[in-house]
Amino acid sequence: MFLKQVKRWLVARANAARWRPIYDWAESHQAQFRLAKDGRGFLIDQPKALPGSLRIEWGASQRAYIEGTELRMRCELHLHSDLQMMVLCRQLMEVLERIVFEAYTDTLKTRVDTDTPEEMRWLVMFPKLNQMSSKLVRQRFGALGVNKELTADWIEGELSELLAQSSQDLLPPGHPFVLMTMRGNVYLRTAMVEPSLPKIQALVRLLETACREAQRVNGKLSDRGPWPTTTSVAWQSSQPEEDNSRR
């Protein structure tokens, strides 16, 4: 037990030194940086972030479609609960569609319904957006949502431009990436072998843009009726210190 604690302390100390630029960046933005209990991941909380409270986590992947480690982000915006939209890597979308199709034609359909996360079930529930003004975005990403018109409005414009830019280096073809609005928040999840400050900053900018565009689209929901919703939990943290009440 003692040797295990010493090993964890050494790992945490080494990683704290390696992630110092990320720590300093978090501090400069009045955010709290915390190491995971095993020292192999970290969590950043920025309650006063704009456009909404921001949480960033890096650590072991919580999704089977991302191997190894991932970066997760969540921005709390208090959007309309029915504003459910998603954009994801096109190759990932095709892989998940095959998995979901096979699962839904299997005899264990009930178990699939309760265990499969939203980003997979939405692929068979919501209409896909086939028309995007940017050819590059259309080639690299897929998009869908509970309402095609609102999804198109969200994707086009500033978010489309930034997605196109990101696809050149930050999110190359085949790189697992999911961006979605759900339960009033905006979530981002992507594979990341080793965290680096430039990549985190770039993804934060992408998330912030998606948030601003989602807030704009959210203003168009006042006159719309109820839409179908899903119920499983799509944001879960493996970090014991996370405040589950904020999900």
N, C-alpha and C positions, 0 to 999 in steps of 0.2 A: 504493500500500500504506500509506504514511504517513498520507494523508488518510483512508483507511478506518479506520485505528486511532484517529485523532483523533475521527472521527465516533462510533465505538463508545464511546470514553471519555466524550464529551459526553452520549450517550444514557444510558449507565450512571449518570453523575453525576446527571442530571436525574431518572431513575427512582428512584435511591436516596433522593433528597430527597422525592419524591412518596410513596414507600412507607415513609417513616420510622416512622409509627405501627405498621405491621406489623413492622418490624424491632425496635422497642422492645418490642412484645408478645412476639415470639419470644425476645428476650433475657431478659425477665422470667420466662419459662417454661423457662429453661436450654436453649433450643434454638438451633441454629446457622442463621443466615440467610445465604444466598449468592445473589448475582446470577448469572444465566446469562452465558455468555461474551460474548454479543452485547448484554448489558445490557437485553434486552427481556422478561425473565422472571426468576423467582426460585425458590429451593428452600429449604425449611425442614426441618431434621432435629431431632427431639426424641427421643433414645434412651431417656430416662428417663420418658417419658410413661406415663400410666395410662389405659386398661388394658394398653397395649402400645406398643412403639416406633412413633413417628408420623413420617410423611413427608408434606409438603405441597408441591405444585408448582403454579405458575401460569405459563402460556405458551401457545405455539401448540398448537392441538388435535391430538391423535394419532388421532382417530377421524373418519371421513368424516361421521358423523351429527351432529357438532358443528362448526359453522362458526366460523372466527376463533380465539378463545382460550378456554381452559378452565381449571378448577381441578381438580386431581387429588389425592386423598388415599389413603394406605395405612397401615393399622395392623396390625402383626405380632402375632398372638395364638397361633400354634401350635395352631390348631383341628384337628379331625379332617379329613384331606384330602378325605374324601367329603362334607363339609358344604358343599354347593353350592346357594346360594339367591340370589335376586335380586328387587329391587323397582325399578321404573323408571317414568318419566312415561308415562301411558297413551297419549298421542298419539305419543310416540316408539316405544312398543311396537308400535303399529299400523303405523307407517311401516316399522320394521325387519322386521316380519312379512311385509309385502308384498315387501320387497327379498329376504329370505331365500327366500321361496316362489319368486320368479322365478329366483333363482340356482340353487336346487336342482332346478328343472325344466329348466334349461339344459344344453347338452351339455358344459359345462365343470365339471361337478359335482365332479370330483376337485380342481380348483384351488380351488373354493369351500371345500371341506372343510379345506384347509390354510391358506387365507388369511383366512377369516372368523373374527373374534374370538368368544370364548365368549359374550359378552352377546347376540350375534346367533344363534349356533348353538343356544344353550339354548332359544330360543323354539320350536324344532321338536323338541327332544330331551326336555324336561322338562314335567311336567304344570303347568298354570296353576292358581292359587288363585282360585276364583270367589267364594268366600264370605268377606267381611270384615265384622267387626262395625260398623266406622265407614263410614257411607254416603259421607262426603266422601273418605275414603282410597280407597274402592272406585271412586269416580268419577274421581279424579285419578291414581291409580297402578295399575299391574299388578304382579302378583307370581307367581313360579314357583320351582321347585326340584326337586332330584332326589327329594325326598320331600315330599308335600303336607302331611302332619301336622306335620313339623318346620318347614316354611315358614310354616304358619299360626301355629305357636307363636312363631316369631321375630317375625312382623309384629304380632301382637296385643299389647295392653298398652301399655307405655311407648313403644315405637317407633311404634305406630299413633298415639298421641296427639301425638307430636312431628311426625310426617309431616303430620297434619291441620293443626297449627299452621303448619308451614312452607309448606303449600300456599296459605296466605292472602297471603303476601308474598314470602318467600324463594324459593319454587318455584311460581310461578303456572302456570296451565294452559298446556301447550305448551312449557314451559321444559325443555330436555334435561337429564335427570338419571338416573343409574344408581348403585345401591348394591348391592354383591354380596359374598358370602363365597366364597372360592376359595383353594386351596393353603394353607389354614390362616390366611389373612389376611382382612381386610375392606377393601374398596375403595370409594371414592366418586369419581364423575366428573360434572361439571356444567359447562354453559356459563357463562362469566363474562367479560364484555367488559372490565371494569376491576376489578382487585382492590380490595376495601375491607375494613378490619379488622372492622367489624360483621358483614359477610356471612361472612367466614372464620371468625369466632368462632362464629356460628350453625351453620355447616356442621360445624365440629369437634364441637359439642355433639351434633348429629345423628349423626355418625360414632361418637362415644363411646357413645351410647345403643344404636346398632346393634351395637357391639362387646360391650357388657355382655349384651344379649339373646342374641347369638350364643354367648357363653360359657355362658350358662344352658342354651341348647338343646344345646350341645355335650356337656353332661353326660349327655344321654339317648342317646348313640350307642354306648355300650360293648357293648350286647348285639345290635347290628345287624350284618348281613352286609355284604359289599362292594357298592358301588353303581357304576353306570357313571360314568366320568370322561371329561373332554376334555383335549386336550393342547396346544393352541396357546397362545401367550403373550398374555395380556390386559393386562399391565402393562408398558409400555415407556416409557422416558424419552428425550426428545430432547436432554437435557442431557448433554454429554460427561463431566461430572464425577461422574455417578451411579455408585454401586457396584453393578454388575450382579450381584454374588454374592449380594445380599440379595433378589433377586426371588423 
